[in-house]
Amino acid sequence: MLLLKGGTKRVMIMGVAQKQEKDGEEFIWDYSGCYFPEGHMGGDTTYLFNADQIERVYFIGFQDEEQFGFKVKADAVLRNLRGETEESL
């Protein structure tokens, strides 16, 4: 659970490596989230954001080997989609 910069309502992450197409452009976001405690209530209450937009982390939920492995793969996909190389990190 976290607070986005400039935000007043807490958000919980519900997805990673999210793609958005808008006006013919493609955007890649680190995360999708929804309000806490309400949860996902439809597309108009789903928020896309990047790690650098996070102001404060309140709680980190369940993590295990499967989640850690998935996160490594998702981060690699994000770097690839953004055209980042090891030298640019």
SULRA-V518554 format. One record per residue. RES is the residue in three letters. PSI is psi in radians with two decimals (* if undefined). NEAR is the number of other C-alpha atoms within 12 Angstrom. Layout:
RES	PSI	NEAR
RES	PSI	NEAR
//
This chain:
MET	2.44	24
LEU	2.99	30
LEU	2.28	26
LEU	2.64	29
LYS	2.29	18
GLY	-0.02	11
GLY	2.83	15
THR	-0.14	13
LYS	2.38	21
ARG	2.63	26
VAL	2.54	36
MET	2.44	33
ILE	2.36	34
MET	0.03	24
GLY	2.74	24
VAL	2.81	28
ALA	1.09	31
GLN	2.41	26
LYS	2.40	23
GLN	2.33	19
GLU	2.23	12
LYS	2.19	9
ASP	0.71	7
GLY	0.00	7
GLU	2.61	9
GLU	2.28	13
PHE	2.50	20
ILE	2.19	27
TRP	2.61	28
ASP	-0.70	31
TYR	2.75	32
SER	2.61	29
GLY	3.03	37
CYS	2.85	29
TYR	2.56	28
PHE	2.33	23
PRO	0.05	15
GLU	-0.68	15
GLY	-3.02	20
HIS	2.13	20
MET	0.31	14
GLY	2.95	12
GLY	-0.51	13
ASP	-0.08	11
THR	0.40	18
THR	2.29	24
TYR	2.41	33
LEU	2.34	31
PHE	2.85	31
ASN	2.84	25
ALA	-0.62	24
ASP	-0.10	14
GLN	-0.01	20
ILE	2.16	24
GLU	-0.82	20
ARG	2.43	21
VAL	2.17	19
TYR	-0.60	17
PHE	2.38	15
ILE	2.16	13
GLY	-2.84	13
PHE	2.30	10
GLN	2.45	12
ASP	-3.03	11
GLU	-0.68	10
GLU	-0.79	11
GLN	-0.74	15
PHE	-0.75	13
GLY	-0.74	13
PHE	-0.75	17
LYS	-0.69	20
VAL	-0.79	16
LYS	-0.74	16
ALA	-0.70	22
ASP	-0.68	24
ALA	-0.71	21
VAL	-0.78	22
LEU	-0.80	25
ARG	-0.75	21
ASN	-0.82	16
LEU	-0.56	19
ARG	-0.07	19
GLY	0.39	14
GLU	2.55	14
THR	2.94	13
GLU	-0.61	9
GLU	-0.49	7
SER	-0.11	9
LEU	*	9
//
